[in-house]
Amino acid sequence: MVEILNYRNALPLGSMLLEYRLESVLGAGGFGMTYLAYDSVLDKRVAIKEYLPVELAVRALDGAIVPINTGSDYNYKWGLDRFLQEARLLAKFSHPNIVAVSRFFEANGTAYMVMNYESGLSLSQLLKRIPQPDEAMLTRILMPLLDGLHAVHEAGFLHRDIKPSNLFIRDTGHPVLLDFGAARLAIGATTRTMTSILTPGYAPLEQYSKDGNQGPWTDIYSLAAVLYRAVVGDNPPDVVTRLKDDPVLQTLVAARDRFSTTFLHGINRGLEVDEKKRPQSVPEWKAMFTGEAFTAPAGTDTADTVHDVPTQRIDPNVLAPTKVSVWRRNLSMPQLTAFAAGALALFLVIGGADLFERLTSDEAPLPPPVRAAAKAQDAGKLTPREFYLLDRDRSGYLTPDEVKGDAVIEKNFRKLDRNHDGRLSLEEFTAAP
């Protein structure tokens, strides 16, 4: 049952917009109002969104929307034109995870878009019922949304207002991207003349400036913030406060007993304050969750993407919860003692005595993670564990200084550095033969 609330700026309930009879107000925001309406021709319920920027316009006594003053007239009409552009864009989409727009029209000095009315609940409502869903549930919601968001980006638009209330879960369990109220701005558009929509905690830093460098990474931050909210059970900190004191990483690390390292690392990367450190596209970000290798599209200049700036990486060793092996719990203390003695004897027999002496000596430092050149061909591909051992500053990249002493990597450093940025990423490192 739809809750009927009193919105003073709304059209009177029961009034008609063409063949649509308004039944209730579903919600209202800074740039519009959404009604539940009955389509008297097709005999079904629909959702109708009205362009109503409250900072620029008001509703007159006859129901028409008019600019507040002559000074706001230009910006109002500019926004109205973008609203219609957005409606045309969404009307062309036929994607299961993007809200479907069936029609748009102008009336009352403004414009309206008619959308399918979805039965279900918003993610915001779902999180009230299930404050901290598990990883399996969040993954089922996330993956289809990523597909829908990528389709929007491929069409040259951004959502720019992703938050729990704008993500809808149908009764069937399928998620939908709602309310593209900020999608009026094309990627790479000229200087904006209207105030950006901001939702503290979910808006990245670049949205706080009209000249901010916005792109797919902007929506990625907002969706990562939604995941943070679901994992932590509280809204993410505002990005401006994170500039001084950033608790995001440690908060995610605290959730390592309930979520996988891969999942938490994906959220952390999406929430990078610096947009250059974030994944630059949805496919790149999606690969972090699925574990698949990401290959940049042909012609992409990786020097201008996420790979050219060090990022704060979640260390799998820190995130991994401490576990006691099952086999150990099933052995008695005498059995464990006998096993340890046998292992030590075998170790000494096969030539480990010299290494044992050096490792236990007070004077000899611990050996660095260096592999001998003679064993390089037998070692196979380099592993993530070797990468993290060499990555002493936890930057997520290896510098020439960090690989000094490893003859094989040091010799082939420039060859392994495929994007020629003077560092080795994890992907470049593990791809080495």
C-alpha positions in Angstrom: 0.0 0.0 0.0 1.3 3.4 -1.0 1.6 5.9 1.9 -0.1 9.2 1.0 1.9 12.2 2.3 1.1 15.9 2.0 3.5 17.7 -0.2 2.6 21.4 -0.3 4.4 22.0 -3.6 2.7 19.1 -5.4 -0.2 19.2 -7.9 -3.6 18.4 -6.2 -4.2 14.7 -5.9 -6.9 13.6 -8.3 -5.9 16.2 -11.0 -5.3 15.0 -14.5 -2.1 15.3 -16.6 -3.4 14.3 -20.1 -4.9 10.8 -19.5 -3.0 10.3 -16.2 -4.8 10.8 -12.8 -2.5 11.7 -9.9 -3.0 9.4 -6.9 -0.1 10.2 -4.6 3.4 11.6 -4.3 6.1 9.0 -4.3 8.9 11.4 -3.4 10.3 14.9 -3.9 13.8 16.3 -4.3 15.7 19.4 -5.2 15.0 19.1 -8.9 11.7 17.3 -9.2 8.7 15.5 -7.8 7.5 12.0 -8.6 3.8 11.0 -8.6 2.0 7.7 -8.6 -0.6 8.0 -11.3 -3.3 5.9 -13.0 -3.2 5.6 -16.8 -6.9 5.7 -17.8 -6.1 4.5 -21.3 -3.9 1.5 -20.6 -5.6 0.8 -17.2 -2.4 0.6 -15.2 -0.3 2.5 -12.6 2.6 4.6 -13.7 5.2 6.8 -12.1 5.4 10.4 -13.4 8.3 12.7 -12.7 7.9 16.5 -12.9 10.7 18.9 -13.4 10.6 21.3 -10.5 13.9 22.8 -9.4 12.9 24.4 -6.1 15.8 26.9 -6.0 14.8 28.3 -9.4 11.0 28.0 -9.7 7.7 27.9 -7.8 4.2 26.6 -8.6 1.7 29.3 -9.4 -1.9 29.2 -8.3 -3.0 27.7 -11.6 -0.6 24.8 -11.2 2.0 26.1 -13.6 5.7 26.2 -12.8 7.3 29.6 -13.2 10.9 30.9 -12.5 11.3 32.7 -9.2 12.6 35.8 -11.0 13.9 37.0 -14.3 17.5 36.2 -13.2 16.7 32.5 -12.8 14.8 32.2 -16.1 17.8 31.2 -18.2 19.0 28.5 -15.7 15.4 27.2 -15.4 15.0 26.7 -19.1 18.5 25.3 -19.4 17.6 22.7 -16.8 14.3 22.0 -18.5 16.1 21.3 -21.8 18.4 18.8 -20.0 15.5 17.2 -18.3 13.9 16.5 -21.7 17.3 15.3 -23.0 17.4 12.8 -20.1 13.9 11.6 -20.9 14.8 11.0 -24.5 17.9 9.1 -23.5 16.1 6.9 -21.0 13.2 6.3 -23.5 15.8 4.7 -25.8 17.1 2.3 -23.2 15.7 -1.2 -22.9 17.8 -2.5 -20.1 16.4 -4.6 -17.2 18.3 -2.7 -14.6 17.5 0.9 -15.8 14.1 2.5 -15.1 12.0 2.4 -18.3 10.6 5.7 -19.6 7.6 5.2 -21.9 6.7 8.8 -22.6 7.6 12.4 -22.0 5.7 15.6 -22.6 5.5 19.3 -21.7 2.7 20.9 -19.7 2.2 23.5 -17.0 5.3 25.4 -18.1 7.4 22.4 -17.3 8.0 18.8 -18.4 7.1 15.3 -17.3 8.4 11.8 -17.9 6.2 8.7 -17.6 7.9 5.6 -16.2 6.9 2.1 -15.4 5.7 1.8 -11.8 7.9 -0.8 -10.1 6.6 -2.9 -7.3 9.1 -3.5 -4.6 11.2 -1.3 -2.2 14.2 0.9 -2.3 17.6 -0.2 -1.1 17.2 2.4 1.7 14.1 0.6 2.8 15.7 -2.8 2.5 18.6 -1.7 4.7 16.2 -0.7 7.4 14.9 -4.3 7.4 18.3 -5.9 6.9 20.8 -3.4 8.2 23.9 -5.4 7.1 23.2 -7.8 4.3 25.8 -10.5 3.6 28.2 -10.5 0.7 26.1 -13.0 -1.4 23.1 -10.7 -1.2 25.1 -7.5 -2.0 26.8 -9.2 -4.9 23.4 -10.2 -6.4 22.3 -6.6 -6.2 25.7 -5.1 -7.3 26.4 -7.0 -10.5 23.2 -6.2 -12.4 23.5 -2.6 -11.3 27.0 -2.4 -12.7 25.7 -3.7 -16.1 23.0 -1.0 -16.1 25.4 1.8 -15.0 27.9 0.8 -17.7 25.2 1.1 -20.3 24.4 4.6 -19.1 28.1 5.5 -19.3 28.5 4.0 -22.8 25.6 6.3 -23.9 27.7 9.3 -22.7 25.8 10.1 -19.5 26.4 10.0 -15.8 23.9 9.3 -13.0 25.5 11.6 -10.5 23.1 10.9 -7.7 23.5 7.2 -6.7 22.4 6.5 -3.2 20.3 3.9 -1.4 17.0 5.6 -2.1 17.7 5.7 -5.8 18.4 2.0 -6.1 15.2 0.0 -6.3 14.7 -3.8 -5.6 11.8 -5.2 -7.5 9.6 -7.9 -5.9 11.4 -10.3 -8.1 14.7 -9.4 -6.5 16.1 -7.6 -9.6 17.7 -4.2 -8.9 16.9 -1.0 -10.9 18.7 2.3 -11.2 16.2 5.1 -10.5 16.0 8.9 -10.6 18.5 10.1 -13.1 17.8 13.6 -12.0 21.5 14.4 -12.3 22.1 12.5 -15.6 21.3 15.7 -17.6 25.0 16.4 -17.9 26.9 14.6 -20.7 30.4 13.4 -20.0 32.8 16.1 -21.0 30.1 18.7 -21.2 30.9 22.4 -21.0 30.9 24.5 -17.8 27.8 23.8 -15.8 25.5 26.6 -14.8 23.3 24.9 -12.2 24.2 23.8 -8.7 25.2 20.1 -8.6 23.1 17.7 -6.7 25.1 16.6 -3.6 24.3 13.9 -1.1 26.8 14.1 1.7 28.7 10.8 2.1 27.7 9.6 -1.4 29.1 12.4 -3.5 32.8 12.4 -4.4 35.0 15.4 -4.1 34.9 16.4 -7.8 31.1 17.0 -7.4 31.8 19.8 -4.9 33.2 22.0 -7.7 31.4 22.9 -10.9 34.8 22.5 -12.6 35.5 19.1 -11.0 36.7 16.3 -13.2 33.6 14.1 -13.4 33.3 10.9 -15.3 32.3 7.2 -14.8 34.6 7.2 -11.7 32.2 9.7 -10.1 29.3 7.2 -10.2 31.7 4.5 -9.1 32.5 6.4 -5.9 28.8 6.8 -5.1 28.0 3.2 -5.7 31.0 2.2 -3.6 29.6 4.4 -0.8 26.3 2.5 -1.0 28.2 -0.7 -0.5 30.1 0.8 2.4 26.7 1.7 4.0 25.5 -1.8 3.6 28.7 -3.4 4.9 29.2 -1.1 7.9 25.6 -0.3 8.7 26.2 3.4 8.8 26.4 6.2 6.2 29.9 6.8 4.8 31.8 9.9 6.1 31.5 13.0 4.0 34.4 13.2 1.5 35.4 16.7 2.7 36.0 15.4 6.3 38.0 12.5 4.9 40.6 15.0 3.6 41.6 15.5 7.3 40.9 12.2 8.9 39.9 9.2 6.8 38.5 6.2 8.7 37.3 4.3 5.6 40.1 1.8 5.3 40.2 0.8 8.9 36.4 0.6 9.1 36.4 -1.8 6.1 39.3 -3.9 7.6 37.1 -4.3 10.7 34.5 -6.1 8.5 37.1 -8.8 7.4 35.4 -11.5 9.4 32.1 -11.1 7.4 33.4 -10.2 3.9 36.1 -11.4 1.5 39.3 -9.5 0.9 38.3 -9.1 -2.7 35.0 -7.5 -1.9 36.3 -5.1 0.7 39.2 -4.1 -1.6 36.8 -3.3 -4.4 34.9 -1.0 -2.1 38.0 0.7 -0.9 39.3 1.3 -4.4 35.9 2.8 -5.4 36.0 5.1 -2.4 39.4 6.7 -3.2 39.2 10.5 -2.6 41.4 11.2 -5.6 39.4 10.4 -8.7 42.6 9.3 -10.5 43.1 6.5 -8.0 39.7 5.0 -8.6 38.9 2.6 -11.3 38.2 4.7 -14.4 35.4 2.5 -15.8 32.7 0.1 -14.6 34.3 -2.9 -16.3 37.6 -2.1 -14.6 35.9 -1.9 -11.2 33.7 -5.0 -11.8 36.9 -7.0 -12.5 38.1 -6.2 -9.0 35.0 -8.0 -7.5 34.9 -10.9 -9.9 38.7 -11.6 -10.0 38.7 -11.5 -13.7 41.6 -9.8 -15.6 40.8 -6.4 -16.9 42.1 -5.3 -20.3 41.8 -1.6 -21.2 40.0 -0.9 -24.5 42.2 -0.4 -27.5 43.5 3.2 -27.7 43.2 3.9 -24.0 46.1 5.9 -22.6 46.8 4.1 -19.4 49.1 6.9 -18.3 46.0 9.1 -17.7 44.0 6.5 -15.8 44.0 5.0 -12.4 47.4 3.2 -12.9 49.4 6.4 -12.8 48.8 7.3 -9.1 49.7 5.2 -6.1 46.6 3.9 -4.2 46.0 2.7 -0.7 45.7 -1.0 -1.1 44.0 -3.4 1.4 46.6 -6.0 2.4 45.1 -9.4 2.2 47.2 -10.5 5.2 45.6 -7.8 7.2 42.1 -8.5 6.1 42.2 -12.3 6.3 40.6 -13.4 9.6 42.7 -15.6 11.8 41.7 -19.2 11.5 42.9 -22.4 13.2 43.4 -25.3 10.7 41.0 -28.2 11.2 43.8 -30.8 11.0 45.6 -29.1 13.9 42.6 -29.2 16.2 42.3 -33.0 15.6 45.9 -33.8 16.7 46.9 -34.4 20.2 49.9 -32.5 21.8 52.2 -35.7 21.6 51.3 -36.1 17.9 52.0 -32.4 17.2 55.4 -32.7 19.0 56.4 -35.8 17.0 55.3 -34.1 13.7 57.4 -31.0 14.5 60.4 -33.0 15.4 60.2 -35.1 12.2 59.7 -31.9 10.0 62.8 -30.3 11.6 64.9 -33.4 11.0 63.9 -33.6 7.4 64.6 -29.9 7.0 68.2 -30.3 8.3 68.8 -33.4 6.2 67.9 -31.7 2.9 70.4 -28.8 3.6 68.5 -26.4 5.7 71.0 -26.3 8.5 72.9 -23.3 7.0 69.7 -21.3 6.4 68.5 -22.2 9.9 71.7 -20.8 11.5 71.4 -17.6 9.5 67.7 -17.0 10.3 68.3 -17.5 14.1 71.5 -15.5 14.3 71.3 -12.3 16.2 73.8 -10.7 13.9 72.4 -11.8 10.5 69.4 -9.7 9.3 66.3 -11.5 7.9 66.9 -12.2 4.2 64.9 -10.0 1.7 62.3 -11.7 -0.5 64.8 -12.3 -3.3 64.8 -15.2 -5.8 68.0 -16.4 -7.3 68.3 -16.0 -11.1 69.1 -19.7 -11.5 65.7 -20.6 -10.1 63.7 -18.0 -12.1 62.6 -20.3 -14.9 61.5 -23.0 -12.6 59.5 -20.6 -10.4 56.7 -20.0 -12.9 54.7 -16.8 -12.8 55.2 -14.3 -10.0 52.6 -14.5 -7.3 50.6 -11.8 -5.5 52.3 -12.9 -2.3 55.7 -12.0 -3.7 54.3 -8.7 -4.8 53.0 -7.8 -1.3 56.3 -8.8 0.2 58.2 -6.5 -2.1 55.7 -3.7 -1.7 57.2 -2.3 1.5 55.4 1.0 1.5 52.0 -0.6 0.8 51.4 1.8 -2.2 50.1 -0.9 -4.4 53.0 -0.5 -6.8 56.7 -1.6 -6.9 59.4 1.0 -7.5 62.9 0.2 -8.8 64.2 0.7 -5.2 61.8 -1.9 -3.8 63.0 -4.6 -6.3 66.7 -4.0 -5.8 68.4 -7.2 -4.9 66.0 -9.4 -7.0 68.2 -9.9 -10.0 65.5 -11.1 -12.3 62.9 -8.4 -11.6 65.5 -5.7 -11.5 67.0 -6.7 -14.8 63.6 -6.9 -16.5 61.9 -4.0 -14.7 61.5 -1.8 -17.8 60.1 -4.7 -19.8 57.6 -5.6 -17.1 56.5 -1.9 -16.9 54.1 -2.1 -19.8 52.6 1.3 -19.4 56.0 2.9 -18.8 55.0 4.8 -15.7 58.2 3.8 -13.8 56.4 1.4 -11.5 55.0 -2.1 -11.5 51.3 -2.7 -10.7 50.1 -6.0 -9.3 48.6 -6.9 -12.8 52.0 -6.2 -14.5 53.9 -8.2 -11.9 51.7 -11.3 -12.0 51.6 -11.3 -15.8 55.4 -11.7 -16.0 56.5 -15.1 -17.3 
